[in-house]
Amino acid sequence: MRKNERNIYLNSVDLDEATAILKDSIRGSKRSEVVEVSQAAGRVCAQAVFARVSSPYYNASAMDGVCVRYERTVEANEKKPLRLKKDVDYKIVDTGDAIDAPYNAVIMIEDIREFNSETIEIFAACSAWQHVRSVGEDIVKGEMIVPSYHKVKPVDIGALYAGGISQIEVIKKPIVTIIPTGTELVESPKDIAHGKIIDSNSRMFEAMAADAGAACKRLKPVIDDFDLIKKTVADACEDSDIVIIGAGSSAGTEDYTRQGIEELGEVLFHGVSIKPGKPVVLGKVNGTCVVGTPGYPVSAYFVFEYFVRSAINQYLCQADTQRESAAATLANRVVSSLKHLEFVRVKLGSVGGKMVAAPLKRGAGVTMSLVNADGVLKIPKNVEGYEAGQEVRVELMKDIG
């Protein structure tokens, strides 16, 4: 790529079309591994898991008290307590103890009066299997505990152990490699100087990738040198499922992402009709999904949310989740371009018992608009905006209680 030669957008596709292209490009990429159930929280089951034992696998006392033969208690009543002999008519049990023949019921300790060290009195008859957890009450051997492609929750771990499962097959975490680019980038605030920028986007990507369920590798910033960036991308694609190239996706003279992907593999699209985030690049290099993100942090955030997170979900056989939304009244007029689906960050508050949305600063470089935002107002293409006082739907970024 010659110096001062500018990129041109190959196309500008709608968001739905772009995400469909993304998903089509990584179908059939599932790989699995076996992990201990204790380490499985948040992992995705590669196949359904079935119980190896019942839970409980024996008849178990559900209470502290005594186990009896219910037939022996039929004459007990308040006016004429029935006396039972230890080790003849009853046996002391705690919660979870086995209830073996000939016993078939449990009386709670609260319903017993001790007559002497060997004798108790009861004041009501028992029913068969009263306060007894029967075999398989919770889980039956052979029962499915979790289905395939299920994301394991903490409660599932308890159920898996109860069903006799100590290891499960899970889908391998996709490996995401993050390549920050830019001669102006520095790693640490200690290195800040005139004309230098602290590399913050890749740190955000790192956290977002982990949150999405990926294994992440973050490289040190690469200077704006086409051959060096191209080699770094090629090397990363050797052992990664997804490669993120931070910055360099726009149309400047030192924006090399599209050209590098093109020479290494295939560009699927360059430019999506969203704002912020338009100059996103998606490509494939030797089977690896390569996403070029804009350098502005807000643009980078939305590109990750709609493309990288979606790619991670695809590798993990998970559907993209839709954020909850809430109705709100706009505090100010919002004007939008007709060419893009626009994401407007808003602050929510209750005024006079009514939810009100106040638009925040809309610049793609305003990181704090993401930090302070309670939600996102989406303004579709071909809509010029919304008037103050108009009711809109806001996708929630936080729990608003």
Legacy VTK file of the C-alpha trace (Angstrom):
# vtk DataFile Version 3.0
C-alpha trace
ASCII
DATASET POLYDATA
POINTS 401 float
0.000 0.000 0.000
1.550 3.251 -1.108
2.052 6.090 1.360
-0.820 8.632 1.300
-3.067 6.198 -0.595
-6.456 6.251 1.116
-8.806 3.339 1.642
-12.247 3.343 0.116
-15.173 1.491 1.632
-15.894 -1.632 -0.371
-19.533 -1.555 0.686
-21.811 -0.351 3.450
-24.196 -3.075 4.546
-27.038 -2.946 7.049
-26.407 -4.321 10.530
-28.676 -7.362 10.122
-27.005 -8.309 6.846
-23.550 -7.813 8.365
-24.278 -10.052 11.364
-25.742 -12.707 9.059
-22.532 -12.666 6.976
-20.529 -12.968 10.182
-22.471 -15.988 11.435
-22.360 -17.741 8.072
-18.589 -17.342 8.002
-17.979 -19.309 11.221
-20.504 -22.138 11.119
-19.254 -25.610 11.969
-16.359 -24.361 14.094
-17.291 -26.133 17.346
-14.539 -27.922 19.319
-14.857 -29.514 22.727
-12.874 -30.540 25.785
-13.561 -32.327 29.070
-13.442 -30.335 32.312
-14.139 -30.995 35.976
-17.676 -30.059 36.947
-16.212 -27.842 39.678
-14.645 -25.714 36.919
-17.651 -25.753 34.577
-19.576 -22.634 35.687
-20.176 -20.417 32.676
-19.028 -23.087 30.214
-21.269 -24.433 27.454
-22.149 -28.138 27.373
-21.097 -29.808 24.142
-23.797 -32.454 24.575
-26.640 -33.325 26.908
-25.617 -34.722 30.302
-27.567 -37.566 31.920
-27.554 -38.655 35.561
-25.445 -41.702 36.404
-27.125 -42.214 39.779
-30.444 -41.270 41.315
-30.641 -38.562 43.958
-31.195 -39.619 46.595
-30.014 -43.110 45.664
-31.575 -44.579 48.819
-34.695 -43.775 50.841
-33.572 -40.911 53.076
-34.963 -39.205 56.119
-36.191 -35.700 55.333
-36.208 -34.664 58.999
-34.444 -35.131 62.305
-36.465 -37.526 64.449
-37.243 -41.244 64.497
-38.091 -43.733 61.783
-40.997 -46.099 62.403
-43.329 -48.546 60.705
-46.356 -46.411 59.895
-48.654 -49.410 60.508
-47.505 -49.472 64.137
-48.744 -45.906 64.736
-52.373 -46.129 63.634
-53.750 -46.067 67.193
-51.856 -42.956 68.327
-53.906 -39.865 69.184
-53.826 -36.796 71.410
-55.964 -38.358 74.136
-54.139 -41.672 74.140
-50.435 -41.281 73.263
-48.759 -44.365 71.866
-45.530 -45.572 73.437
-42.776 -46.959 71.196
-39.684 -48.914 72.189
-36.224 -47.997 70.887
-34.725 -50.468 68.383
-38.016 -52.371 68.404
-40.588 -49.820 67.226
-38.327 -46.967 66.243
-34.779 -45.885 65.450
-33.281 -42.399 65.882
-32.424 -40.704 62.557
-31.066 -37.381 61.373
-31.868 -35.654 58.094
-30.286 -37.623 55.243
-29.975 -40.930 57.118
-31.034 -44.060 55.263
-34.498 -45.463 55.963
-34.254 -49.214 55.554
-36.851 -51.974 55.969
-38.880 -52.522 57.990
-39.152 -48.766 58.598
-41.246 -46.694 56.193
-42.005 -43.337 57.850
-40.334 -40.625 59.920
-41.730 -38.657 62.846
-40.207 -35.219 63.443
-38.420 -34.738 66.728
-40.803 -31.872 67.526
-43.719 -34.344 67.515
-42.113 -36.740 69.998
-42.114 -36.764 73.793
-39.446 -38.744 75.574
-40.992 -41.013 78.203
-37.661 -42.506 79.282
-34.281 -43.304 77.709
-35.734 -46.297 75.827
-39.305 -45.166 75.239
-41.024 -42.297 73.396
-44.630 -41.212 73.098
-46.315 -40.038 69.888
-49.655 -38.259 69.551
-50.713 -38.862 65.931
-50.642 -41.681 63.406
-48.141 -41.612 60.508
-48.831 -41.965 56.826
-46.738 -44.256 54.648
-43.383 -42.661 53.702
-44.111 -39.556 55.742
-41.040 -37.271 55.820
-39.056 -39.747 53.701
-37.290 -38.749 50.492
-37.740 -41.711 48.202
-35.131 -42.969 45.740
-34.965 -40.581 42.763
-37.195 -37.929 44.356
-34.896 -35.233 42.944
-33.028 -36.916 40.095
-33.671 -40.290 38.478
-30.766 -42.263 37.031
-30.714 -41.659 33.270
-32.601 -38.375 33.543
-31.215 -35.448 31.526
-29.722 -32.884 33.890
-28.687 -30.263 31.328
-29.222 -30.162 27.544
-26.590 -29.649 24.880
-25.370 -26.080 24.334
-26.553 -25.123 27.821
-24.454 -22.550 29.693
-23.729 -24.100 33.067
-25.045 -22.144 36.051
-23.939 -22.564 39.674
-27.147 -24.468 40.497
-26.417 -26.870 37.633
-23.106 -27.793 39.249
-24.937 -29.012 42.348
-27.370 -31.028 40.227
-24.535 -32.563 38.187
-22.703 -33.720 41.291
-25.963 -35.015 42.788
-26.453 -37.032 39.600
-23.017 -38.622 39.936
-21.290 -36.480 37.301
-17.758 -35.249 38.033
-16.622 -34.323 34.494
-18.481 -32.958 31.478
-17.683 -32.227 27.862
-17.856 -28.515 27.110
-17.274 -26.411 24.023
-13.774 -24.989 23.970
-13.555 -21.294 24.570
-12.767 -19.514 21.304
-9.356 -17.862 21.407
-9.545 -14.129 20.803
-6.320 -12.287 20.016
-6.360 -8.500 20.317
-3.893 -6.465 18.269
-3.864 -2.762 19.139
-2.314 -0.682 16.361
-1.047 2.883 16.240
2.358 4.531 16.543
0.785 6.955 19.032
-0.209 4.218 21.510
1.590 3.621 24.803
0.992 0.791 27.269
1.054 2.648 30.549
0.189 6.068 31.957
3.870 6.243 32.950
4.760 6.505 29.253
2.346 9.297 28.396
3.827 12.189 26.424
2.751 14.872 23.982
1.099 13.175 21.001
0.813 9.809 22.756
-2.395 7.987 23.737
-2.788 5.326 26.418
-3.974 2.058 24.879
-7.363 1.690 26.562
-9.506 0.065 23.857
-7.634 -3.231 23.954
-8.059 -3.369 27.725
-11.797 -2.901 27.245
-11.815 -5.627 24.569
-9.930 -7.960 26.889
-12.562 -7.608 29.602
-15.457 -7.850 27.147
-14.043 -11.003 25.553
-13.682 -12.685 28.940
-17.224 -11.628 29.849
-18.499 -13.171 26.614
-16.843 -16.507 27.451
-13.697 -16.386 25.308
-10.059 -17.057 26.097
-8.179 -13.850 25.401
-4.657 -12.917 24.320
-3.787 -9.243 24.165
-0.660 -8.179 22.285
1.360 -5.036 22.790
0.566 -2.131 20.451
1.957 -2.423 16.921
3.202 0.705 15.176
1.634 1.929 11.930
3.770 -0.155 9.630
1.842 -2.149 7.025
4.239 -5.093 6.785
4.554 -5.386 10.553
0.787 -5.239 11.086
0.233 -7.766 8.321
2.772 -10.185 9.833
1.301 -9.775 13.312
-2.163 -10.560 11.988
-0.902 -13.557 10.022
0.865 -14.948 13.101
-2.198 -14.371 15.299
-4.431 -16.194 12.836
-2.298 -19.324 13.213
-3.655 -20.090 16.693
-6.724 -17.878 17.137
-10.404 -18.219 16.316
-11.027 -14.479 16.297
-8.516 -11.686 15.767
-9.374 -8.092 16.623
-7.325 -5.381 14.955
-7.776 -2.227 16.992
-7.952 0.951 14.888
-6.823 1.176 11.276
-10.204 0.263 9.799
-11.155 3.702 8.500
-10.022 5.577 5.399
-6.826 7.302 6.498
-3.403 6.949 4.926
-2.219 4.787 7.818
-5.356 2.646 8.095
-4.036 -0.699 6.928
-6.583 -3.202 8.241
-8.633 -3.796 5.110
-5.579 -4.016 2.872
-3.851 -6.443 5.227
-6.860 -8.755 5.463
-7.280 -8.600 1.701
-3.721 -9.733 1.086
-3.868 -12.486 3.708
-7.369 -13.785 3.015
-10.784 -12.400 2.164
-12.645 -9.211 3.096
-16.331 -10.011 3.677
-17.413 -6.427 4.157
-15.931 -3.017 4.933
-18.382 -0.522 6.305
-21.695 -1.047 8.100
-24.464 1.541 8.180
-24.300 2.127 11.936
-23.198 5.178 13.895
-20.902 5.070 15.725
-18.968 2.123 14.314
-19.361 2.476 10.549
-15.766 1.672 9.467
-15.769 -1.938 10.707
-14.008 -4.558 8.602
-14.808 -8.268 8.688
-12.626 -10.833 6.985
-11.426 -14.431 7.018
-7.792 -15.491 7.099
-7.137 -19.246 7.004
-10.445 -19.906 8.726
-9.930 -17.252 11.391
-12.501 -14.494 11.807
-10.742 -11.106 11.641
-12.535 -7.973 12.840
-11.078 -4.536 12.233
-12.469 -1.969 14.655
-12.408 1.817 14.571
-10.070 3.578 16.974
-12.651 5.742 18.726
-13.675 3.984 21.965
-17.450 4.297 21.582
-17.268 3.011 18.011
-14.998 0.196 19.178
-17.453 -0.746 21.933
-20.428 -1.074 19.595
-18.415 -2.999 17.004
-17.381 -5.469 19.698
-20.949 -5.817 20.987
-22.479 -6.476 17.582
-19.698 -8.385 15.850
-17.074 -9.831 18.183
-19.572 -10.860 20.867
-21.781 -12.332 18.169
-18.817 -14.279 16.765
-17.963 -15.606 20.230
-21.601 -16.651 20.693
-21.477 -18.435 17.362
-18.401 -20.419 18.389
-20.092 -21.294 21.678
-23.381 -22.252 19.960
-25.201 -19.525 21.879
-27.906 -17.224 20.560
-27.292 -13.499 20.715
-29.232 -12.177 23.688
-31.461 -9.157 23.456
-31.139 -6.507 26.126
-34.204 -5.634 28.160
-35.832 -2.376 27.185
-37.958 0.248 28.875
-40.262 3.007 27.718
-39.029 6.538 28.391
-39.867 10.091 27.426
-37.153 12.053 25.665
-35.939 15.094 27.562
-34.421 16.710 24.461
-34.850 16.587 20.732
-32.518 14.100 18.996
-31.589 14.564 15.342
-30.137 11.680 13.320
-28.744 10.968 9.882
-31.001 9.107 7.461
-28.075 6.944 6.366
-27.327 5.054 9.579
-28.804 3.089 12.427
-27.649 5.342 15.251
-26.913 4.386 18.865
-27.602 7.296 21.216
-26.451 6.836 24.797
-28.964 8.116 27.343
-29.231 8.721 31.068
-32.502 7.593 32.635
-34.302 9.126 35.583
-37.736 9.345 37.136
-39.440 12.729 36.926
-42.938 13.027 38.345
-43.324 9.245 38.290
-42.389 9.095 34.595
-39.201 7.627 33.125
-37.230 10.299 31.277
-34.278 9.735 28.912
-31.662 12.476 28.613
-29.259 12.045 25.655
-25.562 12.108 26.552
-22.695 13.455 24.450
-22.735 11.648 21.126
-19.106 11.852 20.033
-17.475 8.507 19.178
-14.514 9.434 21.359
-16.497 10.149 24.528
-15.778 7.060 26.637
-17.644 8.510 29.600
-20.863 8.466 27.602
-20.659 4.652 27.902
-19.744 4.766 31.585
-22.607 7.120 32.419
-25.211 5.618 30.089
-28.155 3.711 31.524
-29.302 2.664 28.086
-29.125 3.092 24.335
-31.741 4.655 22.116
-31.625 3.153 18.621
-32.667 5.492 15.848
-33.352 3.471 12.670
-32.171 4.404 9.203
-34.505 6.748 7.325
-35.661 8.331 10.587
-34.547 11.917 11.124
-34.772 11.686 14.901
-37.239 12.134 17.725
-38.789 15.193 19.328
-38.551 16.182 22.988
-41.474 14.703 24.908
-41.811 11.762 22.519
-42.004 8.275 24.077
-39.248 5.921 22.902
-37.908 2.461 23.750
-34.483 2.376 25.386
-32.295 -0.745 25.497
-30.995 -1.007 29.051
-27.282 -1.166 29.817
-27.830 -1.205 33.591
-30.396 -2.490 36.034
-32.667 0.473 36.688
-34.497 -1.255 39.534
LINES 1 402
401 0 1 2 3 4 5 6 7 8 9 10 11 12 13 14 15 16 17 18 19 20 21 22 23 24 25 26 27 28 29 30 31 32 33 34 35 36 37 38 39 40 41 42 43 44 45 46 47 48 49 50 51 52 53 54 55 56 57 58 59 60 61 62 63 64 65 66 67 68 69 70 71 72 73 74 75 76 77 78 79 80 81 82 83 84 85 86 87 88 89 90 91 92 93 94 95 96 97 98 99 100 101 102 103 104 105 106 107 108 109 110 111 112 113 114 115 116 117 118 119 120 121 122 123 124 125 126 127 128 129 130 131 132 133 134 135 136 137 138 139 140 141 142 143 144 145 146 147 148 149 150 151 152 153 154 155 156 157 158 159 160 161 162 163 164 165 166 167 168 169 170 171 172 173 174 175 176 177 178 179 180 181 182 183 184 185 186 187 188 189 190 191 192 193 194 195 196 197 198 199 200 201 202 203 204 205 206 207 208 209 210 211 212 213 214 215 216 217 218 219 220 221 222 223 224 225 226 227 228 229 230 231 232 233 234 235 236 237 238 239 240 241 242 243 244 245 246 247 248 249 250 251 252 253 254 255 256 257 258 259 260 261 262 263 264 265 266 267 268 269 270 271 272 273 274 275 276 277 278 279 280 281 282 283 284 285 286 287 288 289 290 291 292 293 294 295 296 297 298 299 300 301 302 303 304 305 306 307 308 309 310 311 312 313 314 315 316 317 318 319 320 321 322 323 324 325 326 327 328 329 330 331 332 333 334 335 336 337 338 339 340 341 342 343 344 345 346 347 348 349 350 351 352 353 354 355 356 357 358 359 360 361 362 363 364 365 366 367 368 369 370 371 372 373 374 375 376 377 378 379 380 381 382 383 384 385 386 387 388 389 390 391 392 393 394 395 396 397 398 399 400
